[in-house]
Amino acid sequence: MSTSTVTSLYRRSLKLSLDWAVQRSIWRGQAVYIRSLFDANKDVRDPRQQQILLRETEKLLNEWKHPDPYRAPTAPGGTCRLFDIGLSRVQLTVMIGNKWERNIPAPILPCMFN
């Protein structure tokens, strides 16, 4: 079992739990629990047992998949609709600032009604 496969499953598990608990204070407890589950099986060396664990984890991820996953507002498919009007990332950065700013200023949109 490769490290990248386990890392991918771990990251997908964390992202899936964030879909169900958007508040970071609640999510942190779930993240610690998920980490404990992965740590409990880190010493498994039997390839057959590893494959069984991988299949079970994949199955759980598919069962718990959120019907409406969380997306960051500035991500494609997010709630920031400025991407839909065809602006480039540079234009968006000039208009709304950096996405890492705490309080993103209101966008200045061209007036459509004259």
Contacts in CASP RR format, 6 or more apart in sequence:
PFRMAT RR
TARGET T0000
AUTHOR 0000-0000-0000
METHOD contacts of the structure
MODEL  1
MSTSTVTSLYRRSLKLSLDWAVQRSIWRGQAVYIRSLFDANKDVRDPRQQ
QILLRETEKLLNEWKHPDPYRAPTAPGGTCRLFDIGLSRVQLTVMIGNKW
ERNIPAPILPCMFN
1 47 0 8 1.000
1 50 0 8 1.000
1 51 0 8 1.000
1 54 0 8 1.000
5 54 0 8 1.000
6 38 0 8 1.000
6 54 0 8 1.000
9 54 0 8 1.000
9 57 0 8 1.000
9 58 0 8 1.000
9 61 0 8 1.000
10 34 0 8 1.000
10 35 0 8 1.000
10 38 0 8 1.000
12 61 0 8 1.000
13 34 0 8 1.000
13 38 0 8 1.000
13 57 0 8 1.000
13 61 0 8 1.000
14 31 0 8 1.000
14 34 0 8 1.000
16 61 0 8 1.000
16 64 0 8 1.000
16 65 0 8 1.000
16 66 0 8 1.000
17 27 0 8 1.000
17 30 0 8 1.000
17 31 0 8 1.000
17 34 0 8 1.000
18 27 0 8 1.000
18 70 0 8 1.000
19 66 0 8 1.000
19 69 0 8 1.000
19 70 0 8 1.000
20 30 0 8 1.000
20 64 0 8 1.000
20 66 0 8 1.000
21 27 0 8 1.000
21 30 0 8 1.000
22 70 0 8 1.000
41 53 0 8 1.000
44 50 0 8 1.000
44 53 0 8 1.000
71 77 0 8 1.000
71 78 0 8 1.000
71 79 0 8 1.000
72 78 0 8 1.000
72 99 0 8 1.000
73 79 0 8 1.000
73 80 0 8 1.000
74 80 0 8 1.000
74 92 0 8 1.000
74 99 0 8 1.000
76 83 0 8 1.000
77 83 0 8 1.000
80 96 0 8 1.000
82 92 0 8 1.000
82 95 0 8 1.000
82 96 0 8 1.000
82 107 0 8 1.000
83 92 0 8 1.000
87 95 0 8 1.000
95 107 0 8 1.000
95 108 0 8 1.000
96 104 0 8 1.000
96 105 0 8 1.000
96 107 0 8 1.000
97 104 0 8 1.000
97 105 0 8 1.000
END
